Amino acid sequence: MNTKGYMEKLLTKLADLLAEHLGEKGVWVALILLVIFVLFVAYERFNKARATTHSNKHKKFELFVKVFGSDLETQSPIVVEQAFSNYFGFELAYEEIEYCLNLTRPTECAHDVKRSRYLIKFNSQLGKYEETKGSVLKVRKYVTSGIYWLFSLFGVYWLYQFLTTQNADALVITILGFVLAGFSLTFIKPTYSALRVTEEHYVKRSKSLLIVLPK
């Protein structure tokens, strides 16, 4: 099956139907709605990021390298915490930073922790992250994924109805379904991040390479 040719025909038919029901500007309306939807999905990824200039980012990186590129055992806990906070854009306790540093992929783990802060907590006695009371991550994983696919299939179904019945109301329902699917992604990403951290998806460094910060 020629997928490219099929998609071209599908888009052409959609454009013709939009032009028929919404006038000459119908295609532009659909394009704007599509852009809004894409932006809505992307928003979840960047909504908590701190806006900084290039120079500020450079200064943050210099501070990060200065602290974490030196002998950490000589650094004050407050200096380590501030360097981490300035670079990653969120705060972690001293012992949590030590935990991340001793993983083979510390940066990736730190970003997962950032995304799932409200779902996990650090157990000082066990020296690892656990899910917060009531978060029930495994159940949350299936529920959030199910909601996403439910809304996605809902949108696909009404898109089919729109193409076959040429009913403009079906287009509105289609857009609503995809927007809700996009919104559900804001719950899926933190859940998977929390599971990676709590299930110790990240491998610890060998004992000879462990970093022990001063207490």
SULDAQUI-V999965 format. One record per residue. N is the residue number from 0. RES is the residue in one letter. SS is DSSP state (H for helix, E for strand, L for the rest). Layout:
n = <N	N>
res = <RES	RES>
ss = <SS	SS>
//
This chain:
n = <0	1	2	3	4	5	6	7	8	9	10	11	12	13	14	15	16	17	18	19	20	21	22	23	24	25	26	27	28	29	30	31	32	33	34	35	36	37	38	39	40	41	42	43	44	45	46	47	48	49	50	51	52	53	54	55	56	57	58	59	60	61	62	63	64	65	66	67	68	69	70	71	72	73	74	75	76	77	78	79	80	81	82	83	84	85	86	87	88	89	90	91	92	93	94	95	96	97	98	99	100	101	102	103	104	105	106	107	108	109	110	111	112	113	114	115	116	117	118	119	120	121	122	123	124	125	126	127	128	129	130	131	132	133	134	135	136	137	138	139	140	141	142	143	144	145	146	147	148	149	150	151	152	153	154	155	156	157	158	159	160	161	162	163	164	165	166	167	168	169	170	171	172	173	174	175	176	177	178	179	180	181	182	183	184	185	186	187	188	189	190	191	192	193	194	195	196	197	198	199	200	201	202	203	204	205	206	207	208	209	210	211	212	213	214>
res = <M	N	T	K	G	Y	M	E	K	L	L	T	K	L	A	D	L	L	A	E	H	L	G	E	K	G	V	W	V	A	L	I	L	L	V	I	F	V	L	F	V	A	Y	E	R	F	N	K	A	R	A	T	T	H	S	N	K	H	K	K	F	E	L	F	V	K	V	F	G	S	D	L	E	T	Q	S	P	I	V	V	E	Q	A	F	S	N	Y	F	G	F	E	L	A	Y	E	E	I	E	Y	C	L	N	L	T	R	P	T	E	C	A	H	D	V	K	R	S	R	Y	L	I	K	F	N	S	Q	L	G	K	Y	E	E	T	K	G	S	V	L	K	V	R	K	Y	V	T	S	G	I	Y	W	L	F	S	L	F	G	V	Y	W	L	Y	Q	F	L	T	T	Q	N	A	D	A	L	V	I	T	I	L	G	F	V	L	A	G	F	S	L	T	F	I	K	P	T	Y	S	A	L	R	V	T	E	E	H	Y	V	K	R	S	K	S	L	L	I	V	L	P	K>
ss = <L	L	H	H	H	H	H	H	H	H	H	H	H	H	H	H	H	H	H	H	H	H	L	L	L	H	H	H	H	H	H	H	H	H	H	H	H	H	H	H	H	H	H	H	H	H	L	L	L	L	L	L	L	H	H	H	H	H	H	H	H	H	H	H	H	H	H	H	L	L	L	H	H	H	L	L	H	H	H	H	H	H	H	H	H	H	H	H	L	L	L	L	L	H	H	H	H	H	H	H	H	L	E	L	L	H	H	H	H	H	H	H	H	H	H	L	L	L	L	E	E	E	E	L	L	L	L	E	E	E	E	L	L	L	L	L	H	H	H	H	H	H	H	H	H	H	H	H	H	H	H	H	H	H	H	H	H	H	H	H	H	H	H	H	H	L	L	H	H	H	H	H	H	H	H	H	H	H	H	H	H	H	H	H	H	H	H	H	H	H	H	H	H	H	H	H	H	H	L	L	L	L	L	E	L	L	H	H	H	L	L	L	L	L	L>
//
